[in-house]
């Protein structure tokens, strides 16, 4: 996975921050004229996307035109309709593959002409729209402005969440008025997102990066690095989602929650219902269910093949979506295999878990996820194999001291996540505790913001 040396301003965060006052003024000035209001957001989305890559912005526009008019003029004949859909899906996926492959090998192409950040996300949006149009899920198909705004909605264009077309376009069609409740709900999300990103994720990222750059870290140091990365990627990506939802809230849009305490999951199935929820839903609706139905038809509705092949292939697709490396493929295969096993276990469970069993299940699930993160973050599979074949456990001497230092830092930086979870679960006391937490978060944010910011992890996907 690409990494960034040091800390620096990044496109995905700084562009919206710099543009938000201008966009809000233009947006609020046109609230009474819905079509003009939508045009303001559409221009803002394309402008922000083209900020760092003009050719990438042009590619976004061309693909938006292609998908809109292909969906609009899908043939009425079932046979030709399927051919048109297959052609549209092939074009979107092929463009994504070519751009991603070129950008992974050529830094100049990535920066100037090829794979602009967020392409994986808007490719999934385009595919969703084509399939929903093919299925006839729109009572009233969108016009070009509505569809283009769905694809390029600027709070989400870089890293999602991946909204369902029919639901989001309904919001685009509704008139919006200035509402102080929007602002009251939006600013805590923006503050929380910045705090997670700058104070937690960026500092954990420095520690994690150093561990995964070692030639042969000890096994326990690898485990510590995987633990650090688990909370880095959570704080980083959920922080981006909070920012995205906060910015969208300022515009009167309600967008998807992407995370729901994923590390408290009691099974792998439960984890994927809590982690990157919009991607999980997309994979379920457009890969898992269609593949499972096809396999059931092929096998005469016998469940054996469908039960193991559908989750395995779905997670391999997830691994490919994240990156071309063998580590991503292995991570996808690992999760697919565990989901198959998890299904078998769930089928034989006769009664609900008691609190002790629930705690045990959460621990097992979290450890399973950590193993997956070690595969995901590793520079190569060979590097991982070397550690387990030749590395030491690293519990004594200088290695033991280094391990204690690393674990102390990881615990220090992840503590605010635990505190915020307790604040949210504090009942009536939340009225007092939440403002106190946000005051502390703002103070720490001001202190750490002076160090700059790293790229968001999911900007690489």
MISEBA-54285 format. One line per field, with one value per residue (C-alpha): residue number from 1; x, y, z. Coordinates in nm, 4 decimals. Example, Ala and Ser with C-alpha at 12.3 -4.5 7.8 and 13.67 -1.06 7.14 Angstrom:
BEGIN
num: c(1 / 2)
X: c(1.2300 / 1.3670)
Y: c(-0.4500 / -0.1060)
Z: c(0.7800 / 0.7140)
***
This chain:
BEGIN
num: c(1 / 2 / 3 / 4 / 5 / 6 / 7 / 8 / 9 / 10 / 11 / 12 / 13 / 14 / 15 / 16 / 17 / 18 / 19 / 20 / 21 / 22 / 23 / 24 / 25 / 26 / 27 / 28 / 29 / 30 / 31 / 32 / 33 / 34 / 35 / 36 / 37 / 38 / 39 / 40 / 41 / 42 / 43 / 44 / 45 / 46 / 47 / 48 / 49 / 50 / 51 / 52 / 53 / 54 / 55 / 56 / 57 / 58 / 59 / 60 / 61 / 62 / 63 / 64 / 65 / 66 / 67 / 68 / 69 / 70 / 71 / 72 / 73 / 74 / 75 / 76 / 77 / 78 / 79 / 80 / 81 / 82 / 83 / 84 / 85 / 86 / 87 / 88 / 89 / 90 / 91 / 92 / 93 / 94 / 95 / 96 / 97 / 98 / 99 / 100 / 101 / 102 / 103 / 104 / 105 / 106 / 107 / 108 / 109 / 110 / 111 / 112 / 113 / 114 / 115 / 116 / 117 / 118 / 119 / 120 / 121 / 122 / 123 / 124 / 125 / 126 / 127 / 128 / 129 / 130 / 131 / 132 / 133 / 134 / 135 / 136 / 137 / 138 / 139 / 140 / 141 / 142 / 143 / 144 / 145 / 146 / 147 / 148 / 149 / 150 / 151 / 152 / 153 / 154 / 155 / 156 / 157 / 158 / 159 / 160 / 161 / 162 / 163 / 164 / 165 / 166 / 167 / 168 / 169 / 170 / 171 / 172 / 173 / 174 / 175 / 176 / 177 / 178 / 179 / 180 / 181 / 182 / 183 / 184 / 185 / 186 / 187 / 188 / 189 / 190 / 191 / 192 / 193 / 194 / 195 / 196 / 197 / 198 / 199 / 200 / 201 / 202 / 203 / 204 / 205 / 206 / 207 / 208 / 209 / 210 / 211 / 212 / 213 / 214 / 215 / 216 / 217 / 218 / 219 / 220 / 221 / 222 / 223 / 224 / 225 / 226 / 227 / 228 / 229 / 230 / 231 / 232 / 233 / 234 / 235 / 236 / 237 / 238 / 239 / 240 / 241 / 242 / 243 / 244 / 245 / 246 / 247 / 248 / 249 / 250 / 251 / 252 / 253 / 254 / 255 / 256 / 257 / 258 / 259 / 260 / 261 / 262 / 263 / 264 / 265 / 266 / 267 / 268 / 269 / 270 / 271 / 272 / 273 / 274 / 275 / 276 / 277 / 278 / 279 / 280 / 281 / 282 / 283 / 284 / 285 / 286 / 287 / 288 / 289 / 290 / 291 / 292 / 293 / 294 / 295 / 296 / 297 / 298 / 299 / 300 / 301 / 302 / 303 / 304 / 305 / 306 / 307 / 308 / 309 / 310 / 311 / 312 / 313 / 314 / 315 / 316 / 317 / 318 / 319 / 320 / 321 / 322 / 323 / 324 / 325 / 326 / 327 / 328 / 329 / 330 / 331 / 332 / 333 / 334 / 335 / 336 / 337 / 338 / 339 / 340 / 341 / 342 / 343 / 344 / 345 / 346 / 347 / 348 / 349 / 350 / 351 / 352 / 353 / 354 / 355 / 356 / 357 / 358 / 359 / 360 / 361 / 362 / 363 / 364 / 365 / 366 / 367 / 368 / 369 / 370 / 371 / 372 / 373 / 374 / 375 / 376 / 377 / 378 / 379 / 380 / 381 / 382 / 383 / 384 / 385 / 386 / 387 / 388 / 389 / 390 / 391 / 392 / 393 / 394 / 395 / 396 / 397 / 398 / 399 / 400 / 401 / 402 / 403 / 404 / 405 / 406 / 407 / 408 / 409 / 410 / 411 / 412 / 413 / 414 / 415 / 416 / 417 / 418 / 419 / 420 / 421 / 422 / 423 / 424 / 425 / 426 / 427 / 428 / 429 / 430 / 431 / 432 / 433 / 434 / 435 / 436 / 437 / 438 / 439 / 440 / 441 / 442 / 443 / 444 / 445 / 446 / 447 / 448 / 449 / 450 / 451 / 452 / 453 / 454 / 455 / 456 / 457 / 458 / 459 / 460 / 461)
X: c(0.0000 / 0.1411 / 0.2609 / 0.3475 / 0.6619 / 0.6017 / 0.2946 / 0.1638 / -0.1611 / -0.3652 / -0.6045 / -0.8935 / -0.9090 / -0.7749 / -0.9711 / -1.3145 / -1.1924 / -1.0681 / -1.3758 / -1.6467 / -1.7018 / -1.7349 / -1.9596 / -2.1812 / -2.2310 / -2.3240 / -2.5380 / -2.7341 / -2.7833 / -2.9609 / -3.1668 / -3.5008 / -3.4138 / -3.3630 / -3.2142 / -2.9646 / -2.8904 / -2.8062 / -2.5913 / -2.3839 / -2.3110 / -2.2427 / -1.9870 / -1.8267 / -1.7952 / -1.6285 / -1.4069 / -1.2794 / -1.2197 / -1.0271 / -0.8272 / -0.5400 / -0.5890 / -0.7537 / -0.7382 / -0.8895 / -1.1734 / -1.2250 / -1.2360 / -1.4995 / -1.7105 / -1.6798 / -1.7735 / -2.0668 / -2.1957 / -2.1400 / -2.3226 / -2.6115 / -2.6938 / -2.6348 / -2.8791 / -3.1265 / -3.1377 / -3.1229 / -3.3054 / -3.6503 / -3.5673 / -3.4474 / -3.1633 / -3.0257 / -3.0831 / -2.8533 / -2.5908 / -2.6036 / -2.5710 / -2.2770 / -2.1104 / -2.1559 / -2.0203 / -1.7232 / -1.6342 / -1.6453 / -1.4434 / -1.1924 / -1.1278 / -1.0803 / -0.8394 / -0.6324 / -0.6068 / -0.5317 / -0.2654 / -0.0960 / -0.1113 / 0.0334 / 0.3412 / 0.3752 / 0.3653 / 0.3412 / 0.0281 / -0.1274 / -0.0624 / -0.1415 / -0.3393 / -0.4383 / -0.5945 / -0.7427 / -0.8266 / -1.1649 / -1.2035 / -1.2786 / -1.5667 / -1.7299 / -1.6864 / -1.9063 / -2.1611 / -2.1754 / -2.2192 / -2.4967 / -2.6817 / -2.6571 / -2.7852 / -3.0705 / -3.1795 / -3.1604 / -3.3794 / -3.6312 / -3.5948 / -3.6458 / -4.0097 / -3.8831 / -3.5338 / -3.3064 / -3.2066 / -2.8390 / -2.7800 / -2.9341 / -2.7308 / -2.4044 / -2.4547 / -2.5077 / -2.1724 / -1.9746 / -2.1334 / -1.8296 / -1.8374 / -1.8214 / -1.6269 / -1.2906 / -1.3803 / -1.7552 / -1.9749 / -2.1264 / -2.4889 / -2.7750 / -2.8731 / -3.2513 / -3.2331 / -2.9743 / -3.1344 / -3.4591 / -3.2733 / -3.1320 / -3.4879 / -3.6205 / -3.6070 / -3.3754 / -3.3997 / -3.1491 / -3.1927 / -2.9923 / -3.0385 / -2.8192 / -2.5420 / -2.5819 / -2.5445 / -2.2774 / -2.0063 / -1.9594 / -1.9155 / -1.6577 / -1.4689 / -1.4804 / -1.3577 / -1.0640 / -0.9788 / -0.9807 / -0.7697 / -0.5079 / -0.4758 / -0.5250 / -0.4782 / -0.1816 / 0.0168 / -0.0606 / 0.0380 / 0.3924 / 0.4375 / 0.2771 / 0.4782 / 0.8078 / 0.7174 / 0.6086 / 0.9233 / 1.1536 / 1.3301 / 1.2521 / 1.0481 / 0.9750 / 0.6438 / 0.5144 / 0.6174 / 0.4255 / 0.1226 / 0.1628 / 0.1909 / -0.1252 / -0.3063 / -0.1887 / -0.2959 / -0.6398 / -0.7056 / -0.5210 / -0.7382 / -1.0523 / -0.9787 / -0.8649 / -1.1580 / -1.4328 / -1.2824 / -1.3203 / -1.6794 / -1.7550 / -1.6129 / -1.8115 / -2.1346 / -2.0703 / -2.0095 / -2.3150 / -2.5190 / -2.4288 / -2.5943 / -2.9036 / -2.8200 / -2.8361 / -2.5676 / -2.4856 / -2.3205 / -2.0205 / -1.9065 / -2.0859 / -1.8312 / -1.6864 / -1.4341 / -1.7184 / -1.8530 / -1.9298 / -1.8610 / -1.7045 / -2.0518 / -2.1297 / -1.7977 / -1.8811 / -2.2216 / -2.0393 / -1.7240 / -1.7344 / -2.1052 / -2.1789 / -1.9186 / -2.0468 / -2.4003 / -2.2745 / -2.0896 / -2.3937 / -2.6381 / -2.4242 / -2.1877 / -2.2988 / -2.6745 / -2.6542 / -2.3695 / -2.5471 / -2.8712 / -2.6813 / -2.5001 / -2.8247 / -2.9863 / -2.6852 / -2.6836 / -3.0593 / -3.1030 / -2.8617 / -2.6841 / -2.3403 / -2.1498 / -2.3350 / -2.2689 / -1.8912 / -1.8273 / -2.0426 / -1.8734 / -1.5288 / -1.5656 / -1.7284 / -1.4350 / -1.1836 / -1.3607 / -1.3259 / -0.9545 / -0.9115 / -1.1030 / -0.8559 / -0.5456 / -0.3652 / -0.1056 / -0.1017 / -0.1473 / -0.4902 / -0.5882 / -0.4740 / -0.6644 / -0.9812 / -0.9373 / -0.8721 / -1.1927 / -1.3911 / -1.2732 / -1.3560 / -1.7030 / -1.7677 / -1.6613 / -1.8613 / -2.1755 / -2.1265 / -2.0813 / -2.3897 / -2.6001 / -2.5201 / -2.5732 / -2.8921 / -2.9253 / -2.8278 / -2.4905 / -2.4633 / -2.2482 / -1.9329 / -1.9708 / -2.0386 / -1.7156 / -1.5227 / -1.6736 / -1.5777 / -1.2214 / -1.1949 / -1.3455 / -1.1134 / -0.8072 / -0.9230 / -0.9590 / -0.6106 / -0.4585 / -0.6339 / -0.4966 / -0.1411 / -0.1866 / -0.3501 / -0.0751 / 0.2264 / 0.4618 / 0.4532 / 0.3486 / 0.7156 / 0.7879 / 0.5165 / 0.6428 / 0.9975 / 0.8764 / 0.6911 / 0.9668 / 1.2803 / 1.1728 / 1.1894 / 0.9064 / 1.0847 / 0.9788 / 1.3160 / 1.6047 / 1.5943 / 1.3181 / 1.0969 / 1.1601 / 1.0798 / 0.7587 / 0.6506 / 0.7207 / 0.5228 / 0.2270 / 0.2228 / 0.2052 / -0.0677 / -0.2758 / -0.2258 / -0.3440 / -0.6390 / -0.7643 / -0.9826 / -1.1751 / -1.2652 / -1.3546 / -1.5876 / -1.7594 / -1.8194 / -1.9505 / -2.2014 / -2.3190 / -2.3431 / -2.7198 / -2.8371 / -2.4817 / -2.4018 / -2.5472 / -2.2556 / -1.9841 / -2.0106 / -1.9394 / -1.6470 / -1.5112 / -1.5404 / -1.3665 / -1.0777 / -1.0806 / -1.0614 / -0.7701 / -0.5728 / -0.6607 / -0.5144 / -0.1954 / -0.1487 / -0.2684 / 0.0584 / 0.2357 / 0.0357 / -0.1726 / -0.1088 / -0.3144 / -0.6253 / -0.5607 / -0.8562 / -0.7370 / -0.5112 / -0.8078)
Y: c(0.0000 / 0.3442 / 0.5432 / 0.9085 / 1.0331 / 1.2886 / 1.5035 / 1.7402 / 1.9021 / 1.6621 / 1.7124 / 1.5174 / 1.7204 / 2.0649 / 2.1232 / 2.1015 / 2.3092 / 2.5868 / 2.5751 / 2.5405 / 2.9152 / 2.9988 / 2.7004 / 2.7685 / 3.1347 / 3.0450 / 2.7554 / 2.9523 / 3.2399 / 3.0040 / 2.7946 / 2.9180 / 2.8008 / 2.4236 / 2.3662 / 2.6510 / 2.5281 / 2.1823 / 2.3384 / 2.5171 / 2.1851 / 2.0154 / 2.2775 / 2.2600 / 1.8815 / 1.8832 / 2.1768 / 2.0024 / 1.6799 / 1.8571 / 2.0616 / 1.8158 / 1.6440 / 1.8370 / 1.5304 / 1.3237 / 1.5780 / 1.5457 / 1.1664 / 1.1992 / 1.4191 / 1.1839 / 0.8776 / 1.0657 / 1.1513 / 0.7939 / 0.6301 / 0.8762 / 0.8411 / 0.4655 / 0.4228 / 0.6663 / 0.4806 / 0.1202 / -0.0942 / -0.2267 / -0.5747 / -0.7954 / -0.9455 / -0.6155 / -0.4581 / -0.7165 / -0.6596 / -0.2817 / -0.3275 / -0.5655 / -0.3155 / -0.0324 / -0.2359 / -0.3507 / 0.0069 / 0.1365 / -0.1529 / -0.1479 / 0.2271 / 0.1785 / -0.1139 / 0.0691 / 0.3920 / 0.2132 / -0.0058 / 0.2889 / 0.5133 / 0.2401 / 0.2273 / 0.5931 / 0.8665 / 1.1390 / 0.9813 / 0.9537 / 1.3181 / 1.4701 / 1.2556 / 0.9123 / 0.7759 / 1.0681 / 1.0070 / 0.8519 / 0.6863 / 0.3508 / 0.5128 / 0.6888 / 0.3763 / 0.1928 / 0.4768 / 0.4538 / 0.0763 / 0.1121 / 0.3584 / 0.1445 / -0.1640 / 0.0204 / 0.1727 / -0.1722 / -0.3149 / -0.0295 / 0.0919 / 0.4599 / 0.5720 / 0.8899 / 0.8644 / 1.1585 / 1.4305 / 1.4847 / 1.7454 / 1.5208 / 1.2186 / 1.4139 / 1.5639 / 1.2153 / 1.1045 / 1.4203 / 1.5282 / 1.7009 / 1.5929 / 1.2300 / 1.2388 / 1.1258 / 0.8431 / 0.7955 / 0.6817 / 0.5008 / 0.6109 / 0.4151 / 0.6105 / 0.6038 / 0.7272 / 0.9983 / 1.1369 / 1.1717 / 1.4124 / 1.6027 / 1.6603 / 1.8031 / 2.1824 / 2.2702 / 2.5585 / 2.7014 / 2.5069 / 2.5761 / 2.2117 / 2.1187 / 2.3436 / 2.2294 / 1.8651 / 1.9249 / 2.1065 / 1.8378 / 1.5815 / 1.8011 / 1.8569 / 1.4856 / 1.3936 / 1.6343 / 1.5147 / 1.1474 / 1.2197 / 1.4644 / 1.3690 / 0.9907 / 0.8458 / 1.0580 / 0.9891 / 0.6186 / 0.6177 / 0.7301 / 0.4399 / 0.1842 / 0.2971 / 0.2533 / -0.0982 / -0.2139 / -0.0687 / -0.2806 / -0.5634 / -0.8212 / -0.6990 / -0.9407 / -1.1265 / -0.9274 / -0.6011 / -0.7106 / -0.7756 / -0.4295 / -0.2736 / -0.4537 / -0.3276 / 0.0255 / -0.0029 / -0.1330 / 0.1891 / 0.4078 / 0.2942 / 0.3141 / 0.6678 / 0.7736 / 0.6390 / 0.7001 / 1.0490 / 1.1088 / 0.9815 / 1.2189 / 1.5093 / 1.4038 / 1.3725 / 1.7048 / 1.8913 / 1.7232 / 1.8244 / 2.1888 / 2.1513 / 1.9816 / 1.6271 / 1.3204 / 1.0721 / 0.7175 / 0.6169 / 0.4060 / 0.2682 / 0.1351 / 0.0294 / -0.2448 / -0.3709 / -0.4707 / -0.7181 / -1.0685 / -1.2418 / -1.1732 / -1.1312 / -0.8781 / -0.7011 / -0.6509 / -0.5121 / -0.2495 / -0.1755 / 0.0364 / -0.0303 / 0.1368 / -0.0797 / -0.3899 / -0.3130 / -0.2521 / -0.5853 / -0.7619 / -0.6132 / -0.6220 / -0.9169 / -1.1543 / -1.1800 / -1.2018 / -1.4553 / -1.6651 / -1.6698 / -1.7708 / -2.0519 / -2.1787 / -2.1938 / -2.3769 / -2.6363 / -2.6886 / -2.4803 / -2.6968 / -2.4640 / -2.6266 / -2.4445 / -2.1150 / -2.1126 / -2.1138 / -1.9686 / -1.6550 / -1.5092 / -1.6170 / -1.4488 / -1.1404 / -1.0855 / -1.1492 / -0.8714 / -0.6525 / -0.7305 / -0.6428 / -0.3186 / -0.2185 / -0.2931 / -0.5195 / -0.6599 / -1.0196 / -0.8889 / -0.7472 / -1.0693 / -1.2733 / -1.0395 / -1.0852 / -1.4636 / -1.4732 / -1.2834 / -1.4852 / -1.8103 / -1.6882 / -1.5777 / -1.9276 / -2.0799 / -1.8176 / -1.9169 / -2.2786 / -2.1810 / -1.9549 / -2.2348 / -2.4700 / -2.2106 / -2.3052 / -2.0291 / -1.6695 / -1.5903 / -1.4978 / -1.1919 / -1.4000 / -1.5798 / -1.2453 / -1.1037 / -1.4104 / -1.3882 / -1.0212 / -1.1043 / -1.3863 / -1.1677 / -0.8767 / -1.1033 / -1.2471 / -0.8957 / -0.8041 / -1.0976 / -0.9697 / -0.6180 / -0.7564 / -0.9134 / -0.5981 / -0.3611 / -0.5854 / -0.4739 / -0.8300 / -1.1828 / -1.2869 / -1.0281 / -1.1795 / -1.5337 / -1.4291 / -1.2923 / -1.6107 / -1.8412 / -1.6539 / -1.3765 / -1.3876 / -1.3242 / -1.0107 / -1.0259 / -0.9746 / -0.7289 / -0.4199 / -0.5678 / -0.6082 / -0.2453 / -0.1279 / -0.3318 / -0.1745 / 0.1752 / 0.1098 / -0.0386 / 0.2586 / 0.5043 / 0.3047 / 0.2930 / 0.6669 / 0.7620 / 0.5206 / 0.6218 / 0.9081 / 0.6594 / 0.4605 / 0.7769 / 0.8934 / 0.5529 / 0.5808 / 0.9364 / 0.8224 / 0.5432 / 0.7653 / 0.8275 / 1.1520 / 1.2454 / 1.2780 / 1.6322 / 1.7375 / 1.4945 / 1.5425 / 1.9196 / 1.8536 / 1.5883 / 1.8189 / 2.1000 / 1.8608 / 1.7403 / 2.0980 / 2.1761 / 1.8695 / 1.9376 / 2.2873 / 2.1457 / 1.8642 / 2.0559 / 2.2513 / 1.9313 / 1.9147 / 1.6300 / 1.3052 / 1.1713 / 0.9757 / 0.6005 / 0.5399 / 0.8103 / 0.5333 / 0.3142)
Z: c(0.0000 / -0.0854 / 0.2114 / 0.2542 / 0.4203 / 0.6909 / 0.7236 / 0.4606 / 0.3437 / 0.1358 / -0.1537 / -0.0114 / 0.3102 / 0.2207 / -0.1009 / 0.0663 / 0.3622 / 0.1342 / -0.0879 / 0.1762 / 0.2476 / -0.1228 / -0.1930 / 0.1085 / 0.0160 / -0.3421 / -0.2205 / 0.0380 / -0.2078 / -0.4509 / -0.2093 / -0.3445 / -0.6967 / -0.6778 / -1.0231 / -0.9859 / -0.6347 / -0.7712 / -1.0463 / -0.7805 / -0.6099 / -0.9435 / -1.0491 / -0.7024 / -0.7252 / -1.0661 / -0.9722 / -0.6598 / -0.8448 / -1.1225 / -0.8677 / -0.8511 / -1.1874 / -1.4751 / -1.6997 / -1.4179 / -1.4010 / -1.7766 / -1.7421 / -1.4677 / -1.6951 / -1.9949 / -1.7883 / -1.6357 / -1.9840 / -2.1039 / -1.8142 / -1.8120 / -2.1805 / -2.1864 / -1.8963 / -2.0526 / -2.3835 / -2.2638 / -2.5246 / -2.4360 / -2.5692 / -2.2814 / -2.4844 / -2.6135 / -2.2708 / -2.1119 / -2.3815 / -2.3242 / -1.9479 / -1.9924 / -2.2267 / -1.9749 / -1.6855 / -1.8955 / -1.9974 / -1.6383 / -1.4979 / -1.7848 / -1.7491 / -1.3752 / -1.4287 / -1.6929 / -1.4933 / -1.1700 / -1.3273 / -1.4974 / -1.1916 / -0.9708 / -1.1951 / -1.2922 / -1.0274 / -1.2936 / -1.4418 / -1.0996 / -1.0222 / -1.3608 / -1.5958 / -1.4807 / -1.1693 / -0.9771 / -0.6092 / -0.5480 / -0.8890 / -0.7251 / -0.5388 / -0.8313 / -1.0455 / -0.7931 / -0.8084 / -1.1870 / -1.1750 / -0.9123 / -1.1319 / -1.4461 / -1.2635 / -1.0908 / -1.4218 / -1.5812 / -1.3042 / -1.3420 / -0.9830 / -1.0739 / -1.0906 / -1.2537 / -1.4065 / -1.3136 / -1.5574 / -1.6355 / -1.3621 / -1.0951 / -1.2024 / -1.2428 / -0.8959 / -0.7518 / -0.8982 / -0.8157 / -0.4831 / -0.3423 / 0.0254 / -0.0944 / -0.4176 / -0.2808 / -0.0416 / -0.0255 / 0.1422 / -0.1571 / -0.1637 / -0.3199 / -0.6364 / -0.5907 / -0.2297 / -0.2850 / -0.6022 / -0.4044 / -0.1739 / -0.4722 / -0.5998 / -0.2737 / -0.2084 / 0.0771 / 0.3248 / 0.5733 / 0.8942 / 1.2080 / 1.3063 / 1.0060 / 1.1314 / 1.4922 / 1.3867 / 1.1227 / 1.3178 / 1.5877 / 1.3075 / 1.1328 / 1.4579 / 1.5409 / 1.1929 / 1.2103 / 1.5606 / 1.4592 / 1.1522 / 1.2814 / 1.6470 / 1.6322 / 1.2833 / 1.1745 / 1.4917 / 1.4867 / 1.1191 / 1.2001 / 1.4431 / 1.2115 / 0.9104 / 1.0937 / 1.2065 / 0.8625 / 0.7047 / 0.9217 / 0.7399 / 1.0085 / 1.3081 / 1.5888 / 1.5878 / 1.8840 / 1.7207 / 1.4100 / 1.6338 / 1.7898 / 1.4439 / 1.3331 / 1.6435 / 1.5709 / 1.2084 / 1.3100 / 1.4995 / 1.2470 / 0.9551 / 1.1691 / 1.2931 / 0.9457 / 0.7456 / 1.0016 / 1.0433 / 0.6694 / 0.6888 / 0.9778 / 0.7751 / 0.4706 / 0.6673 / 0.8395 / 0.5121 / 0.3569 / 0.6620 / 0.6079 / 0.2672 / 0.4046 / 0.2902 / 0.5113 / 0.4108 / 0.5154 / 0.8383 / 0.7396 / 1.0760 / 1.3814 / 1.6443 / 1.4194 / 1.6736 / 1.9069 / 1.6497 / 1.7759 / 1.4426 / 1.1027 / 0.9519 / 1.2232 / 1.1562 / 0.7888 / 0.8854 / 1.0956 / 0.8910 / 0.5712 / 0.5674 / 0.2329 / 0.0551 / 0.2351 / 0.1158 / -0.2393 / -0.2438 / -0.0996 / -0.3527 / -0.6678 / -0.6153 / -0.3378 / -0.4045 / -0.7871 / -0.7684 / -0.5057 / -0.7061 / -1.0208 / -0.8391 / -0.6849 / -1.0301 / -1.1755 / -0.8957 / -0.8891 / -0.5701 / -0.3708 / -0.1307 / -0.0989 / -0.3752 / -0.3271 / 0.0488 / 0.0128 / -0.3340 / -0.3018 / 0.0123 / -0.1091 / -0.4496 / -0.2938 / -0.0596 / -0.3380 / -0.5324 / -0.2220 / -0.2094 / -0.5791 / -0.5299 / -0.2576 / -0.4655 / -0.7104 / -0.4711 / -0.3502 / 0.0040 / -0.0873 / -0.2618 / 0.0385 / 0.2722 / 0.0651 / 0.0518 / 0.4275 / 0.5078 / 0.2551 / 0.4112 / 0.7630 / 0.6488 / 0.5122 / 0.8453 / 1.0330 / 0.8430 / 0.9476 / 1.3128 / 1.3110 / 1.1631 / 1.4536 / 1.7256 / 1.9115 / 2.1693 / 2.2309 / 2.3845 / 2.7509 / 2.8427 / 2.8995 / 2.5678 / 2.3987 / 2.5413 / 2.4264 / 2.0769 / 2.0515 / 2.1488 / 1.8924 / 1.6193 / 1.6976 / 1.6904 / 1.3570 / 1.2159 / 1.3434 / 1.1557 / 0.8452 / 0.8972 / 0.9253 / 0.5793 / 0.4394 / 0.5628 / 0.4963 / 0.2158 / 0.0775 / 0.1665 / 0.1626 / 0.4310 / 0.6532 / 0.5954 / 0.6872 / 1.0206 / 1.1134 / 0.9884 / 1.1001 / 1.3358 / 1.7146 / 1.9562 / 2.0795 / 2.4436 / 2.6108 / 2.6055 / 2.3857 / 2.1712 / 2.4770 / 2.5771 / 2.2235 / 2.2292 / 2.5598 / 2.4243 / 2.1061 / 2.2949 / 2.5351 / 2.2454 / 2.0711 / 2.3890 / 2.4449 / 2.0954 / 2.0922 / 2.4379 / 2.3006 / 2.0844 / 2.3954 / 2.5863 / 2.3108 / 2.3012 / 2.6783 / 2.6381 / 2.3751 / 2.6058 / 2.9161 / 2.8987 / 3.0579 / 3.1557 / 2.7830 / 2.7894 / 3.0109 / 2.9034 / 2.5268 / 2.5295 / 2.7647 / 2.5268 / 2.2267 / 2.4171 / 2.4910 / 2.1297 / 1.9989 / 2.2311 / 2.1205 / 1.7575 / 1.7757 / 1.9284 / 1.6750 / 1.3680 / 1.3668 / 1.2553 / 0.9313 / 0.7896 / 0.6047 / 0.3145 / 0.4026 / 0.3808 / 0.1469 / -0.0937 / -0.2325 / -0.3307)
***
